[in-house]
Amino acid sequence: MALTVIDSIPFSPDADRIAGLLSPGGMQSQENELGELVELAARIGAPRACFAVREVQKEGPDAVAVAGRRLESRILRVELEHSDRAVLFVATCGVELEQWAESFEDMLLRWVAEELCEQALRAGLAALEKAVDSLLDGRYKVSMNPGSLEDWPLQQQKPLFDALGDVTGTIGVRLTGSFLMRPRKSVSGIRFSSSRPFSNCRLCSRRDCPGRRVPFDTHAFKQEYAGASHGNLYEETCCCGPGSPR
């Protein structure tokens, strides 16, 4: 299956949310200027996403093969035990909005612009999940992201991008030499159906994570994923995945 591109995604920035995050003495008191930034972001913003349904082949206890690319993760292998296909994806705030955000030298304006990029990414992810979940069976639809846990490190972005296809040519997202994505407000991953819920957060021991969705379970890793090639849980990278919205 070729890459499916989702563009023309509605993007309506939430000015009230940004105002609520600002201190009373900050830009919150400059309602007109904040409104102008939000209005401009709405015109510039073009969140996008792409995805492809791929067959999954099991390769030993710690890896799966997708479109001829080896994805090495014991957790991913276990979660895909009963699946013969999955959806690879990338979603982004869009190159245009990131370039706009990076044009600000004022730190407060730059922060507001970054928050608007994050909202655009959320819009892209929402559109992606709506499109993808209609293609998946099963009670639960869950995602995993390279770099979210030590068991599936950031370097696995490369085979995931290779298995997807021309991500850069279709939605403008590229990998850097350190396997980070540009635009920075982008998320990659694999989404699949499952008979049980799954969250990276449950296996991530990072403390004080602003994006945490469920509590860390100290026993889950050993109980459910015994034999993982990486025995420790990852604390330094947020379990939400690189670039994920908080």
C-alpha positions in Angstrom: 0.0 0.0 0.0 1.3 3.4 -0.9 1.6 6.3 1.5 -1.8 7.9 2.3 -1.4 11.6 3.0 -3.8 13.6 5.2 -3.7 17.3 4.6 -6.2 20.2 4.6 -6.6 19.4 8.3 -8.7 21.9 10.2 -6.6 23.9 12.6 -8.3 26.3 15.1 -5.8 27.5 17.7 -7.0 27.7 21.3 -6.1 31.2 22.5 -7.7 30.6 25.8 -5.5 27.7 26.6 -2.4 29.7 25.8 -3.6 32.6 27.9 -4.2 30.3 30.8 -0.6 29.1 30.6 0.8 32.6 30.7 1.4 34.5 33.9 -0.9 37.5 34.6 2.1 39.8 34.1 3.1 38.3 30.8 1.4 38.4 27.4 -1.9 37.4 29.1 -2.4 41.1 29.6 -1.7 41.9 26.0 -4.9 40.3 24.6 -4.8 42.0 21.2 -1.2 40.9 20.5 -1.9 37.4 21.5 -5.0 37.4 19.4 -3.0 38.5 16.4 -0.5 35.7 16.9 -3.2 33.1 17.1 -4.9 34.5 14.0 -1.7 34.5 12.0 -0.9 30.9 13.1 -4.3 29.8 12.0 -3.6 31.2 8.5 -0.1 29.8 8.3 -0.6 26.4 10.0 -0.9 23.4 7.8 -0.7 20.2 9.9 -0.2 17.0 8.0 0.1 13.3 8.5 0.9 10.3 6.4 0.4 6.6 7.0 0.6 3.2 5.4 -0.8 -0.2 6.3 2.0 -2.8 6.4 2.2 -6.5 6.9 4.0 -7.7 10.1 6.3 -10.7 10.3 7.7 -11.9 13.6 11.5 -12.2 13.7 12.5 -14.0 16.9 11.6 -12.9 20.4 12.7 -9.3 20.1 11.8 -8.0 16.7 9.3 -7.8 13.9 9.9 -7.1 10.2 7.7 -4.5 8.4 8.1 -3.9 4.7 11.5 -5.6 4.9 12.7 -3.4 7.7 13.6 -4.9 11.1 12.0 -3.1 14.1 13.8 -4.3 17.2 11.8 -4.1 20.4 10.7 -6.9 22.7 7.7 -4.9 23.8 6.6 -4.2 20.3 7.1 -7.9 19.4 4.9 -9.0 22.3 2.2 -6.5 21.6 2.0 -7.5 17.9 1.9 -11.3 18.7 -1.6 -11.6 17.4 -1.5 -9.0 14.6 -0.4 -9.6 11.0 -0.6 -6.0 10.0 -0.1 -2.6 11.5 -0.1 1.1 10.5 3.1 3.1 10.4 2.6 6.9 10.6 4.1 10.3 10.9 2.2 13.4 11.9 3.5 17.0 12.0 2.7 20.6 12.8 4.0 21.4 9.3 7.2 23.0 8.0 5.5 26.4 7.5 4.5 26.8 11.1 7.8 25.8 12.5 9.7 28.2 10.2 7.3 31.0 11.4 7.9 30.0 15.1 11.6 30.1 14.7 11.5 33.6 13.2 10.8 35.1 16.7 13.8 36.4 18.7 11.7 37.5 21.7 11.6 34.6 24.1 8.0 35.0 25.1 6.7 35.3 21.5 8.8 32.3 20.6 7.2 30.3 23.5 3.7 31.2 22.3 4.6 30.3 18.8 5.9 26.9 20.0 2.7 26.3 21.9 0.8 27.0 18.7 3.0 24.5 16.8 2.1 22.0 19.5 -1.6 22.6 19.0 -1.2 22.1 15.3 0.5 18.8 15.9 -2.4 17.7 18.1 -4.8 18.5 15.2 -2.6 16.4 12.9 -2.6 13.5 15.3 -6.4 13.7 15.8 -7.0 13.5 12.1 -4.5 10.7 11.7 -6.1 8.5 14.4 -9.6 9.1 13.0 -8.5 7.9 9.6 -6.3 5.0 10.8 -8.7 3.6 13.4 -11.3 3.0 10.8 -8.9 0.5 9.2 -8.1 -1.5 12.3 -10.2 -4.1 14.0 -10.1 -5.0 17.7 -11.4 -3.3 20.8 -8.4 -1.2 21.4 -6.2 0.9 19.0 -2.8 1.6 20.5 0.4 3.2 19.4 4.1 2.9 20.1 6.7 5.5 19.2 10.5 5.0 18.7 12.4 6.7 21.5 9.5 6.4 23.9 11.1 3.5 25.8 14.7 2.2 26.0 13.4 -1.1 24.6 12.6 0.7 21.3 15.3 3.4 21.0 15.3 6.6 18.9 17.6 5.0 16.3 14.6 2.9 15.2 13.2 6.0 13.6 15.4 5.1 10.6 13.9 1.7 9.7 10.4 3.0 10.5 10.9 5.9 8.0 12.3 3.5 5.4 9.4 1.1 5.8 6.9 4.0 5.3 8.4 5.5 2.2 9.0 9.1 1.1 7.9 10.9 4.2 10.0 14.0 3.5 8.6 14.3 0.0 5.0 13.9 1.1 4.7 15.9 4.3 8.1 17.5 4.7 9.3 15.6 7.8 12.9 14.6 7.7 15.3 12.8 10.1 18.4 14.5 11.4 21.7 12.7 11.9 20.8 12.0 15.5 17.4 10.5 14.4 15.3 13.5 15.6 12.6 14.8 13.4 12.3 18.2 11.8 9.9 19.9 12.2 10.5 19.2 15.9 6.7 19.1 16.6 6.3 15.8 14.8 5.4 12.3 16.0 6.2 8.9 14.4 5.1 5.5 15.3 3.2 2.3 14.7 -0.5 1.9 15.5 -2.3 -1.4 15.7 -5.3 -3.2 17.2 -5.2 -5.0 20.5 -7.4 -6.9 22.8 -6.1 -4.9 25.7 -5.1 -1.3 26.4 -1.5 -0.2 26.1 0.3 2.9 27.1 4.0 3.7 26.9 3.5 5.6 30.2 2.8 2.4 32.1 6.4 1.2 31.3 8.1 4.6 31.6 9.6 5.5 35.0 10.4 9.1 34.2 9.4 11.2 37.1 7.4 14.5 36.8 6.5 13.9 33.2 4.0 16.5 32.1 2.6 14.2 29.4 1.9 11.2 31.6 -1.4 9.6 30.9 -1.3 6.5 33.2 0.8 5.7 36.3 4.1 3.8 36.0 3.7 0.2 36.9 6.9 -1.1 38.5 6.0 -4.8 37.9 4.5 -4.7 34.4 7.8 -4.9 32.5 9.0 -8.1 34.2 5.6 -9.7 34.3 4.6 -9.1 30.7 7.8 -8.7 28.7 10.3 -11.0 30.4 13.4 -11.6 28.3 13.5 -8.1 26.9 16.9 -7.3 25.4 17.0 -4.1 27.4 16.3 -4.8 31.1 16.0 -1.2 32.4 13.2 1.2 31.8 14.1 4.5 30.1 13.9 7.6 32.3 15.5 10.3 30.2 13.2 10.3 27.2 9.5 11.1 27.7 7.3 8.1 27.2 5.1 10.2 25.0 7.6 9.9 22.2 9.9 12.5 20.5 8.1 15.6 19.7 4.8 14.5 21.2 2.5 17.1 22.5 2.3 17.4 26.2 
